[in-house]
């Protein structure tokens, strides 16, 4: 296996490490889950640049908390929890739930076939709420979700080879 160089490759490698042995640590250092939290923080910062509202406001993730991971198929892993986010305006900050589904071409590949990123939820007026609690959908097993429940729901795919 090649050495992961990009953020996506390091994240993919750590996700597979978690899938293989969730209690493993890296060279007696931080646990796989702690490393994943740090990588997901950077991944969310990048994802915010693809959502016009967050991009215009200069949003970034400043830490992942309450991280949960689950393998949803042999080639897909879901990460969910909360992140502390902030924007360029002094009054734009808060905790918000996130959910990211990572789909791989095959088992243990270091590239994502696609990634679905969901962040925050909206109140009844469509305003992004500030809350540290996990999104209600994630608390109810088996409930069908709607992307419209989330403040941000985007799908990222690698560019097609030309």
Secondary structure per residue as TSV (DSSP state, phi and psi in degrees):
chain	resnum	aa	ss	phi	psi
A	1	X	-	360.0	139.4
A	2	X	-	-75.0	159.8
A	3	X	-	-77.5	127.3
A	4	X	-	-66.1	130.9
A	5	X	-	-112.6	-41.7
A	6	X	S	-89.0	166.3
A	7	X	H	-56.4	-46.4
A	8	X	H	-59.8	-42.3
A	9	X	H	-67.6	-40.8
A	10	X	H	-64.5	-40.4
A	11	X	H	-65.3	-45.9
A	12	X	H	-59.5	-44.6
A	13	X	H	-60.7	-43.8
A	14	X	H	-67.3	-36.7
A	15	X	H	-62.8	-42.3
A	16	X	H	-68.6	-36.3
A	17	X	H	-59.3	-43.9
A	18	X	H	-62.2	-45.1
A	19	X	H	-62.3	-33.0
A	20	X	H	-79.6	-37.0
A	21	X	-	-161.7	92.3
A	22	X	T	-66.4	-15.8
A	23	X	T	-96.4	2.3
A	24	X	-	-67.7	148.7
A	25	X	B	-121.3	161.1
A	26	X	S	-91.0	108.3
A	27	X	T	47.9	51.1
A	28	X	T	58.2	22.0
A	29	X	S	-101.8	-143.8
A	30	X	S	-65.3	155.1
A	31	X	B	-68.9	164.0
A	32	X	H	-57.5	-41.6
A	33	X	H	-64.4	-38.7
A	34	X	H	-65.4	-41.4
A	35	X	H	-64.3	-41.0
A	36	X	H	-62.5	-40.6
A	37	X	H	-58.9	-42.5
A	38	X	H	-66.6	-43.7
A	39	X	H	-66.0	-38.8
A	40	X	H	-66.5	-34.4
A	41	X	H	-57.5	-47.9
A	42	X	H	-66.4	-39.2
A	43	X	H	-62.6	-42.3
A	44	X	H	-64.3	-39.3
A	45	X	H	-56.0	-45.1
A	46	X	H	-66.0	-42.8
A	47	X	H	-61.8	-36.2
A	48	X	H	-59.6	-27.6
A	49	X	T	-69.5	-18.1
A	50	X	T	-90.2	-8.1
A	51	X	S	-104.5	114.8
A	52	X	H	-52.2	-42.6
A	53	X	H	-60.7	-49.0
A	54	X	H	-67.7	-38.6
A	55	X	H	-63.4	-45.3
A	56	X	H	-63.4	-32.8
A	57	X	H	-89.4	-2.5
A	58	X	T	67.3	37.3
A	59	X	-	-69.5	150.5
A	60	X	E	-148.9	158.5
A	61	X	E	-91.6	136.4
A	62	X	E	-125.0	41.8
A	63	X	E	131.3	140.9
A	64	X	E	-111.4	129.9
A	65	X	E	-127.7	164.5
A	66	X	E	52.8	42.4
A	67	X	E	-73.0	130.2
A	68	X	E	-126.8	146.0
A	69	X	E	-132.7	144.5
A	70	X	E	-149.1	143.1
A	71	X	E	-88.2	117.8
A	72	X	E	-98.7	-11.2
A	73	X	E	-165.8	173.6
A	74	X	T	-60.1	-22.8
A	75	X	T	-124.8	28.0
A	76	X	E	-147.4	139.6
A	77	X	E	-133.2	137.3
A	78	X	E	-110.2	132.8
A	79	X	E	-115.4	135.0
A	80	X	E	-149.0	156.2
A	81	X	E	167.2	-144.7
A	82	X	E	-127.9	154.0
A	83	X	E	-133.7	146.2
A	84	X	E	-85.9	124.6
A	85	X	E	-122.0	154.4
A	86	X	E	-145.1	160.0
A	87	X	-	-126.9	-179.0
A	88	X	S	-72.6	-21.6
A	89	X	S	-85.6	143.1
A	90	X	T	-64.2	-22.8
A	91	X	T	-96.0	5.3
A	92	X	-	-102.0	99.9
A	93	X	E	-168.0	164.1
A	94	X	E	160.8	-178.6
A	95	X	E	-101.0	143.4
A	96	X	E	-148.5	145.8
A	97	X	E	-73.7	154.2
A	98	X	E	-141.7	159.6
A	99	X	E	-146.9	128.7
A	100	X	E	-129.8	126.3
A	101	X	E	-106.1	122.5
A	102	X	E	-105.3	119.9
A	103	X	E	-110.8	127.4
A	104	X	E	-108.1	153.9
A	105	X	S	-63.7	-45.1
A	106	X	S	-150.3	171.6
A	107	X	T	-56.9	128.2
A	108	X	T	68.2	16.5
A	109	X	-	-72.7	153.2
A	110	X	S	-97.0	6.1
A	111	X	S	-117.3	145.4
A	112	X	E	-89.3	132.9
A	113	X	E	-73.2	-38.8
A	114	X	E	-165.1	159.3
A	115	X	E	-138.1	132.6
A	116	X	E	-110.5	122.3
A	117	X	E	-115.8	126.0
A	118	X	E	-125.8	138.8
A	119	X	E	-144.6	142.9
A	120	X	E	62.4	164.6
A	121	X	E	-134.7	162.1
A	122	X	B	-104.0	149.1
A	123	X	-	-82.1	-175.8
A	124	X	T	-63.1	-19.4
A	125	X	T	-95.9	4.6
A	126	X	S	83.3	10.8
A	127	X	-	-90.4	138.2
A	128	X	B	-66.3	126.4
A	129	X	-	-91.4	153.2
A	130	X	-	-103.8	113.3
A	131	X	-	-154.7	140.4
A	132	X	-	-91.4	-2.0
A	133	X	S	-81.6	152.8
A	134	X	-	-64.8	144.9
A	135	X	-	-53.1	137.8
A	136	X	H	-53.2	-35.7
A	137	X	H	-60.5	-35.1
A	138	X	H	-74.6	-14.4
A	139	X	H	-90.6	-14.2
A	140	X	S	-111.5	105.3
A	141	X	T	-60.7	131.3
A	142	X	T	81.1	-1.6
A	143	X	-	-72.5	134.3
A	144	X	-	-66.9	136.1
A	145	X	-	-103.7	156.9
A	146	X	-	-124.7	132.5
A	147	X	G	-59.8	-25.6
A	148	X	G	-67.0	-16.5
A	149	X	G	-72.1	-23.6
A	150	X	E	-92.2	150.1
A	151	X	E	-68.8	-39.4
A	152	X	E	-129.4	130.7
A	153	X	E	-143.1	109.3
A	154	X	E	-131.8	152.7
A	155	X	E	-116.3	127.8
A	156	X	E	-111.1	133.7
A	157	X	-	-130.3	146.6
A	158	X	-	-67.6	153.7
A	159	X	-	-63.2	146.0
A	160	X	-	-72.9	141.1
A	161	X	-	-69.3	132.8
A	162	X	-	-109.8	360.0
